[in-house]
């Protein structure tokens, strides 16, 4: 192949790309001015590869060459395929470099941001994934973003100005493209199929096999990565179509049956996964077309934006769904807690007490004790002062019980004027001390114009394996101790 152009400046540059599958690979190129060779390039790499790697060639022309014809002869390394006409730039080396990097700046930024976002996702899961109960598929989504970001960055070909082993970087781009399939299939399988999709598992293993086989073929010189890229492109498109078709089908079934096939907790994630995968498939098809039917050095031009949008959308949807589940969980926890709370005293109710005491069996009873409480003269308060004053009596007594004995365990209201505490690590001597403190507070409570006073009778027993089979036996003994205390508090007055 020969290209001719007029020499307009003293410096010209040729962007000599190792293009994709069916395009030009230069084994040898030469620059000629009026038949005189001014620069030659050959693939001198020791690797067994037809492609030379991306490279820049600069030739300095003399003033007397102005107006002459510059001829570029290219020898294609593959027997067939579309030939890419190289881009010629004029100017200084520095000027050409800066101009090219400005052209690629936006593409490089998108690629770098995509990889950085993937790393953030992985770090988030490693640091707080288990404690926050985040999806185990999240780090695989992050790995997909990292690998795809590296691939699209390499395709931008910014590195060819700064590194020597250009062929190695080309190989890395191919491997990244192939390897990106694995984390995506694992993420989709875990997140949307609970790890049960045979198709996605097979695709992941076939991809790993493809990487191993094609790498061996490349290293032995039997076939370049470019020769074996067609199955990779096909696998990417098949995966995309599979995701879109299954996503649309499941959303249709969910809408028709009013039952979320994908689980209500992943609704936004599933929708984002399906919609943005459809966008990514369309953009990937555009790049595949450019790969096989146009002469362009960047085969990730559209799909890099598609994969960036996909990762951002799906990660955001995952966090949205997670926050929604947390909120639902909190509401359920609040409802559960409200069901176990006595509305008047805000202590645990009888249902919570029964559940707790029945759960304490065997060794769980050790070091535990039961404290029984009963309010003196509550009937008199209700009959002579009204039920509002009786309710006040119950509330103020529950606060005293919680404030004095709450540090030893949970306090429960198990009847109208009966309270109970399931406590642990408290001796009977400590109980007597705290009881005295409680009674001192009760004695300070006076109702003006009332000839009877408040009083809280209490009794305590510690679980004894020789006397008790369960905490209910301990409760019976504590109730007897409380009754004895109630008798002592009578002081000649009526206690009911």
C-alpha positions as CSV (number, residue, x, y, z in Angstrom):
1,X,0.0,0.0,0.0
2,X,1.3,3.5,-0.8
3,X,0.2,6.9,0.5
4,X,1.3,10.1,-1.2
5,X,1.0,13.7,0.0
6,X,2.7,17.0,-0.4
7,X,5.4,17.9,2.1
8,X,4.0,21.1,3.8
9,X,6.1,21.2,7.0
10,X,9.5,20.1,8.2
11,X,8.1,17.6,10.7
12,X,5.5,14.9,10.1
13,X,4.3,12.2,12.4
14,X,2.5,9.0,11.5
15,X,0.2,7.3,14.1
16,X,0.9,3.7,13.2
17,X,-1.7,1.7,15.2
18,X,-1.8,-2.0,15.7
19,X,-5.4,-2.0,14.7
20,X,-8.0,-4.5,15.7
21,X,-8.9,-7.9,14.3
22,X,-9.2,-7.3,10.6
23,X,-7.2,-4.1,10.3
24,X,-3.7,-3.2,9.4
25,X,-0.6,-4.6,11.3
26,X,2.6,-3.1,10.0
27,X,5.5,-5.5,9.7
28,X,7.5,-3.0,7.9
29,X,6.9,0.6,6.8
30,X,9.0,3.1,4.9
31,X,8.9,6.8,4.3
32,X,10.1,8.1,0.9
33,X,10.6,11.5,-0.5
34,X,11.0,11.3,-4.3
35,X,12.0,7.7,-4.0
36,X,14.6,8.3,-1.3
37,X,13.9,6.5,2.0
38,X,14.0,8.9,5.0
39,X,12.7,6.5,7.7
40,X,12.0,2.8,8.0
41,X,10.2,0.8,10.7
42,X,10.2,-2.9,11.2
43,X,8.7,-5.2,13.8
44,X,11.9,-6.1,15.7
45,X,10.2,-7.4,18.8
46,X,11.4,-10.8,20.0
47,X,7.8,-11.8,20.7
48,X,6.2,-14.3,18.3
49,X,3.5,-11.8,17.2
50,X,2.4,-10.5,13.9
51,X,1.4,-7.1,15.4
52,X,4.2,-4.6,16.3
53,X,2.2,-2.7,18.9
54,X,1.0,0.9,18.8
55,X,3.8,3.2,17.8
56,X,4.6,6.7,16.8
57,X,7.1,7.5,14.0
58,X,8.5,10.9,13.6
59,X,10.5,12.0,10.5
60,X,12.3,15.4,10.2
61,X,12.2,16.8,6.8
62,X,14.7,19.3,5.4
63,X,13.8,22.7,4.0
64,X,14.6,21.6,0.5
65,X,11.9,18.9,0.8
66,X,9.1,21.5,0.8
67,X,6.7,21.0,-2.0
68,X,8.0,17.5,-2.8
69,X,5.9,14.3,-2.6
70,X,6.0,12.2,0.5
71,X,5.3,8.5,-0.1
72,X,4.4,6.1,2.7
73,X,4.7,2.4,1.9
74,X,2.9,0.0,4.2
75,X,3.2,-3.8,4.2
76,X,0.3,-5.5,5.9
77,X,1.2,-8.3,8.2
78,X,-2.1,-10.2,7.7
79,X,-3.1,-11.6,4.4
80,X,-6.5,-10.0,4.4
81,X,-8.5,-7.4,6.2
82,X,-9.2,-3.8,6.0
83,X,-6.2,-1.5,5.7
84,X,-6.2,1.6,8.0
85,X,-4.9,4.7,6.5
86,X,-2.6,6.2,9.1
87,X,-3.2,9.7,10.4
88,X,-0.5,12.3,9.6
89,X,0.1,15.2,11.9
90,X,2.3,18.2,11.2
91,X,4.2,20.2,13.7
92,X,6.7,19.9,16.5
93,X,6.9,16.7,18.6
94,X,5.8,18.5,21.7
95,X,2.9,20.2,19.8
96,X,1.7,16.9,18.3
97,X,1.9,15.2,21.7
98,X,0.0,17.9,23.5
99,X,-2.7,18.0,20.8
100,X,-3.2,14.3,20.9
101,X,-3.4,14.1,24.7
102,X,-6.0,16.9,24.6
103,X,-8.1,14.9,22.1
104,X,-7.9,11.9,24.5
105,X,-8.3,13.7,27.8
106,X,-12.1,13.2,28.2
107,X,-11.8,9.5,27.2
108,X,-8.9,9.0,29.7
109,X,-10.8,10.8,32.5
110,X,-13.9,8.6,32.0
111,X,-11.8,5.5,32.0
112,X,-9.9,6.5,35.1
113,X,-13.0,7.6,37.0
114,X,-14.7,4.3,36.1
115,X,-11.7,2.3,37.5
116,X,-11.5,4.5,40.6
117,X,-15.2,4.1,41.3
118,X,-14.8,0.3,41.0
119,X,-12.0,0.4,43.6
120,X,-14.2,2.5,45.9
121,X,-16.9,-0.1,45.6
122,X,-14.5,-2.9,46.4
123,X,-13.0,-1.1,49.4
124,X,-16.5,-0.2,50.7
125,X,-17.5,-3.9,50.6
126,X,-14.2,-5.0,52.3
127,X,-14.5,-2.4,55.1
128,X,-18.2,-2.5,55.8
129,X,-19.8,-5.0,53.5
130,X,-20.5,-7.7,56.2
131,X,-21.5,-5.3,58.9
132,X,-23.9,-3.5,56.6
133,X,-25.0,-6.7,55.0
134,X,-24.3,-5.4,51.5
135,X,-24.7,-7.7,48.5
136,X,-21.8,-10.2,48.1
137,X,-22.1,-9.4,44.4
138,X,-20.9,-5.8,45.0
139,X,-17.2,-6.4,44.9
140,X,-17.6,-8.3,41.6
141,X,-19.3,-5.2,40.1
142,X,-16.4,-3.1,41.4
143,X,-13.9,-5.5,39.8
144,X,-15.8,-5.4,36.5
145,X,-15.6,-1.5,36.6
146,X,-11.8,-1.6,37.3
147,X,-11.0,-4.1,34.6
148,X,-13.2,-2.4,32.0
149,X,-11.8,1.0,33.0
150,X,-8.2,-0.2,32.4
151,X,-9.2,-1.7,29.1
152,X,-10.8,1.5,27.8
153,X,-7.9,3.5,29.0
154,X,-5.4,1.3,27.1
155,X,-7.6,1.6,24.0
156,X,-7.2,5.4,24.3
157,X,-3.5,4.7,23.5
158,X,-2.1,7.5,25.6
159,X,0.7,5.4,26.8
160,X,2.5,5.0,23.5
161,X,4.3,8.4,24.0
162,X,5.8,7.3,27.3
163,X,6.6,3.6,27.3
164,X,8.9,1.3,25.3
165,X,7.3,-2.2,25.3
166,X,4.2,-1.2,23.3
167,X,3.3,-4.8,22.4
168,X,2.9,-5.8,26.0
169,X,0.4,-3.0,26.6
170,X,-1.6,-4.1,23.5
171,X,-1.7,-7.6,25.0
172,X,-2.9,-6.2,28.3
173,X,-5.8,-4.5,26.6
174,X,-6.9,-7.7,25.0
175,X,-6.6,-9.7,28.2
176,X,-8.6,-7.0,30.1
177,X,-11.4,-7.1,27.6
178,X,-11.6,-10.9,27.8
179,X,-11.2,-10.9,31.6
180,X,-14.0,-8.4,32.2
181,X,-16.5,-11.0,31.3
182,X,-15.8,-13.1,34.4
183,X,-16.6,-10.5,37.2
184,X,-19.7,-9.4,35.3
185,X,-21.1,-12.9,35.0
186,X,-20.4,-13.6,38.7
187,X,-22.0,-10.3,39.8
188,X,-25.1,-11.0,37.7
189,X,-25.4,-14.6,38.9
190,X,-25.0,-13.7,42.6
191,X,-27.2,-10.6,42.6
192,X,-30.1,-11.6,40.3
193,X,-30.0,-15.4,40.2
194,X,-28.8,-16.3,43.8
195,X,-25.8,-18.1,42.2
196,X,-28.0,-20.7,40.5
197,X,-27.7,-19.6,36.8
198,X,-26.0,-22.5,35.0
199,X,-25.7,-20.3,31.9
200,X,-23.7,-17.6,33.7
201,X,-21.5,-20.1,35.4
202,X,-20.7,-21.8,32.1
203,X,-19.9,-18.4,30.5
204,X,-17.5,-17.6,33.3
205,X,-15.6,-20.9,33.0
206,X,-15.5,-20.6,29.2
207,X,-14.1,-17.2,29.5
208,X,-11.3,-18.4,31.8
209,X,-10.6,-21.2,29.4
210,X,-10.5,-18.7,26.5
211,X,-8.0,-16.5,28.3
212,X,-5.7,-19.5,29.0
213,X,-5.9,-20.9,25.4
214,X,-5.5,-17.6,23.6
215,X,-2.6,-16.6,25.8
216,X,-0.8,-19.9,25.0
217,X,-1.5,-19.3,21.3
218,X,-0.1,-15.8,21.5
219,X,3.0,-16.8,23.4
220,X,3.7,-19.6,21.0
221,X,3.1,-17.5,17.9
222,X,0.4,-19.7,16.6
223,X,-2.2,-17.0,16.7
224,X,-2.4,-13.4,17.9
225,X,-5.0,-12.2,20.4
226,X,-6.5,-10.2,17.5
227,X,-7.0,-13.5,15.6
228,X,-9.1,-14.9,18.5
229,X,-11.0,-11.8,19.6
230,X,-14.2,-12.7,17.7
231,X,-15.4,-15.3,20.3
232,X,-14.8,-12.7,23.0
233,X,-16.9,-10.1,21.2
234,X,-19.6,-12.7,20.6
235,X,-19.6,-13.7,24.3
236,X,-20.0,-10.1,25.4
237,X,-22.9,-9.5,23.1
238,X,-24.6,-12.8,24.0
239,X,-24.3,-11.9,27.7
240,X,-25.8,-8.5,27.1
241,X,-28.7,-9.9,25.2
242,X,-29.2,-12.6,27.9
243,X,-29.4,-10.0,30.6
244,X,-31.7,-7.7,28.7
245,X,-34.1,-10.5,27.6
246,X,-34.3,-12.2,31.0
247,X,-34.7,-8.8,32.6
248,X,-37.6,-7.7,30.4
249,X,-39.2,-11.1,30.7
250,X,-39.1,-11.1,34.5
251,X,-40.3,-7.5,34.7
252,X,-43.2,-8.4,32.4
253,X,-44.0,-11.4,34.5
254,X,-43.8,-9.4,37.7
255,X,-46.2,-6.7,36.3
256,X,-48.7,-9.3,35.0
257,X,-48.7,-11.5,38.2
258,X,-48.2,-8.6,40.6
259,X,-45.4,-10.6,42.2
260,X,-41.8,-9.4,42.0
261,X,-39.9,-12.3,40.4
262,X,-36.6,-10.6,41.2
263,X,-37.5,-9.9,44.8
264,X,-38.9,-6.6,46.1
265,X,-35.6,-5.8,47.8
266,X,-33.8,-5.6,44.4
267,X,-36.4,-3.8,42.4
268,X,-34.4,-0.7,41.5
269,X,-31.2,-2.7,41.0
270,X,-33.0,-5.0,38.6
271,X,-34.5,-2.2,36.5
272,X,-31.2,-0.3,36.3
273,X,-29.3,-3.5,35.5
274,X,-31.7,-4.3,32.6
275,X,-32.0,-0.8,31.1
276,X,-28.4,0.2,31.3
277,X,-27.3,-3.2,30.0
278,X,-29.5,-2.6,27.0
279,X,-27.7,0.8,26.4
280,X,-24.3,-0.9,26.8
281,X,-25.3,-3.6,24.3
282,X,-26.2,-0.9,21.7
283,X,-23.0,1.0,22.3
284,X,-20.9,-2.2,22.2
285,X,-22.6,-3.1,18.8
286,X,-21.5,0.3,17.5
287,X,-17.9,-0.4,18.6
288,X,-18.0,-3.9,17.1
289,X,-19.1,-2.4,13.8
290,X,-16.3,0.2,14.0
291,X,-13.9,-2.6,14.9
292,X,-14.6,-4.7,11.8
293,X,-15.9,-2.3,9.2
294,X,-14.1,1.0,9.8
295,X,-10.5,2.2,10.1
296,X,-10.4,3.5,13.7
297,X,-7.7,3.0,16.3
298,X,-10.0,3.2,19.3
299,X,-12.5,0.3,19.6
300,X,-13.9,1.4,23.0
301,X,-15.1,4.8,21.9
302,X,-18.8,4.3,22.8
303,X,-18.7,1.3,25.1
304,X,-16.5,3.1,27.6
305,X,-19.3,5.5,28.3
306,X,-21.8,2.7,28.3
307,X,-20.0,0.7,30.9
308,X,-19.3,3.8,33.0
309,X,-23.0,4.6,33.0
310,X,-23.9,1.0,33.8
311,X,-21.7,0.7,36.8
312,X,-22.8,4.1,38.2
313,X,-26.5,3.3,37.7
314,X,-26.4,-0.3,39.1
315,X,-24.2,0.7,42.1
316,X,-26.5,3.6,42.9
317,X,-29.5,1.3,42.6
318,X,-27.9,-1.3,44.9
319,X,-27.3,1.4,47.5
320,X,-30.9,2.7,47.0
321,X,-32.4,-0.8,47.5
322,X,-30.1,-1.4,50.5
323,X,-31.2,1.8,52.2
324,X,-34.8,0.9,51.4
325,X,-34.4,-2.5,53.0
326,X,-32.7,-1.0,56.1
327,X,-35.6,1.4,56.4
328,X,-38.1,-1.4,56.1
329,X,-36.1,-3.4,58.7
330,X,-36.1,-0.5,61.1
331,X,-39.9,-0.1,60.7
332,X,-40.3,-3.8,61.4
333,X,-38.1,-3.6,64.4
334,X,-40.0,-0.6,65.7
335,X,-43.3,-2.5,65.3
336,X,-41.8,-5.5,67.0
337,X,-40.5,-3.4,69.8
338,X,-43.9,-1.6,70.2
339,X,-45.6,-5.0,70.4
340,X,-43.4,-5.9,73.4
341,X,-43.7,-2.5,75.3
342,X,-46.4,-1.6,77.8
343,X,-47.9,1.7,76.5
344,X,-48.5,3.2,79.9
345,X,-45.2,2.5,81.7
346,X,-42.9,2.0,78.7
347,X,-41.6,-1.1,80.4
348,X,-41.6,-4.5,78.7
349,X,-45.1,-6.1,78.8
350,X,-46.3,-9.5,79.9
351,X,-45.8,-11.1,76.4
352,X,-42.2,-10.0,76.4
353,X,-41.7,-11.4,79.9
354,X,-43.2,-14.8,79.0
355,X,-40.9,-15.0,76.0
356,X,-37.8,-14.1,77.9
357,X,-38.4,-16.3,80.9
358,X,-39.2,-19.3,78.7
359,X,-35.9,-18.8,76.8
360,X,-33.9,-19.0,80.0
361,X,-33.3,-22.8,80.4
362,X,-30.4,-24.9,81.6
363,X,-27.1,-23.0,81.9
364,X,-28.8,-19.8,80.8
365,X,-30.4,-19.6,84.2
366,X,-27.1,-19.4,86.0
367,X,-26.3,-16.0,87.7
368,X,-29.9,-14.9,87.0
369,X,-32.5,-13.8,89.5
370,X,-36.1,-12.7,89.7
371,X,-37.3,-9.5,91.5
372,X,-41.1,-9.2,92.1
373,X,-42.8,-5.8,92.8
374,X,-46.3,-5.0,93.9
375,X,-47.9,-1.6,94.5
376,X,-49.5,-1.0,97.8
377,X,-52.9,0.8,98.1
378,X,-53.4,1.1,94.4
379,X,-57.1,0.2,94.8
380,X,-57.5,3.0,97.4
381,X,-56.0,5.5,95.0
382,X,-58.4,4.4,92.2
383,X,-61.5,4.4,94.5
384,X,-60.9,7.6,96.5
385,X,-58.7,9.8,94.2
386,X,-59.8,8.6,90.8
387,X,-58.2,6.5,88.1
388,X,-56.1,9.3,86.8
389,X,-54.3,9.4,90.1
390,X,-54.1,5.6,90.0
391,X,-52.5,5.8,86.6
392,X,-50.0,8.4,87.9
393,X,-49.2,6.0,90.8
394,X,-48.4,3.2,88.3
395,X,-46.3,5.5,86.1
396,X,-44.2,7.0,88.8
397,X,-43.6,3.6,90.4
398,X,-42.5,2.1,87.1
399,X,-40.0,4.9,86.7
400,X,-38.6,4.2,90.2
401,X,-38.3,0.5,89.5
402,X,-36.5,1.1,86.2
403,X,-34.2,3.8,87.6
404,X,-33.1,1.7,90.6
405,X,-33.1,-1.9,89.3
406,X,-32.9,-1.3,85.5
407,X,-29.1,-1.5,85.5
408,X,-29.3,-5.2,86.5
409,X,-31.6,-6.4,83.8
410,X,-35.0,-5.9,82.1
411,X,-38.1,-4.7,84.0
412,X,-41.6,-5.9,83.0
413,X,-45.1,-4.9,83.9
414,X,-46.9,-8.3,84.2
415,X,-50.2,-7.1,85.7
416,X,-52.1,-4.1,86.7
417,X,-50.0,-3.3,89.8
418,X,-47.5,-6.1,89.4
419,X,-44.0,-5.7,88.1
420,X,-41.1,-8.2,87.6
421,X,-37.4,-7.9,86.8
422,X,-35.3,-10.6,85.2
423,X,-31.8,-9.7,86.5
424,X,-28.3,-11.1,86.6
425,X,-25.1,-10.8,88.6
426,X,-26.9,-9.3,91.6
427,X,-26.6,-10.8,95.2
428,X,-29.4,-10.7,97.7
429,X,-27.3,-8.2,99.7
430,X,-27.1,-5.9,96.8
431,X,-30.8,-6.2,96.2
432,X,-31.5,-5.1,99.8
433,X,-29.3,-2.1,99.4
434,X,-31.0,-1.0,96.2
435,X,-34.4,-1.8,97.6
436,X,-33.7,0.6,100.5
437,X,-32.8,3.3,98.1
438,X,-36.1,2.8,96.2
439,X,-38.1,2.9,99.4
440,X,-36.5,6.2,100.4
441,X,-37.6,7.7,97.1
442,X,-41.1,6.3,97.6
443,X,-41.4,7.8,101.1
444,X,-40.8,11.2,99.7
445,X,-43.9,10.9,97.5
446,X,-46.9,12.5,99.2
447,X,-50.4,13.2,98.0
448,X,-51.8,16.4,99.7
449,X,-54.9,15.7,101.8
450,X,-54.5,11.9,101.6
451,X,-54.2,9.8,104.7
452,X,-52.6,6.8,102.9
453,X,-49.3,6.7,101.0
454,X,-47.6,5.0,98.1
455,X,-45.5,1.9,98.7
456,X,-43.7,-0.7,96.6
457,X,-43.3,-4.1,98.1
458,X,-40.5,-6.2,96.5
459,X,-38.8,-9.5,96.9
460,X,-35.9,-11.2,95.2
461,X,-34.5,-14.7,94.8
462,X,-31.5,-15.9,92.8
463,X,-31.7,-19.0,90.7
464,X,-30.5,-22.1,92.7
465,X,-30.1,-25.3,90.7
466,X,-30.8,-27.4,93.8
467,X,-34.1,-25.7,94.4
468,X,-35.2,-24.5,91.0
469,X,-35.7,-26.4,87.7
470,X,-36.3,-23.1,85.8
471,X,-36.7,-19.4,86.4
472,X,-40.4,-19.9,87.0
473,X,-39.5,-21.8,90.2
474,X,-37.3,-18.9,91.1
475,X,-40.1,-16.5,90.4
476,X,-42.4,-18.4,92.9
477,X,-39.8,-18.0,95.6
478,X,-39.3,-14.3,94.8
479,X,-43.1,-13.8,94.9
480,X,-43.2,-15.3,98.5
481,X,-40.3,-13.0,99.5
482,X,-42.3,-10.0,98.1
483,X,-45.4,-11.0,100.0
484,X,-43.5,-11.1,103.3
485,X,-42.2,-7.6,102.5
486,X,-45.7,-6.4,101.8
487,X,-46.8,-7.6,105.2
488,X,-44.0,-5.7,106.9
489,X,-45.0,-2.5,105.1
490,X,-48.6,-2.6,106.4
491,X,-47.9,-0.6,109.5
492,X,-51.4,-1.1,110.5
493,X,-52.8,0.4,107.3
494,X,-54.9,-1.3,104.7
495,X,-52.9,-2.7,101.9
496,X,-54.5,-4.2,98.9
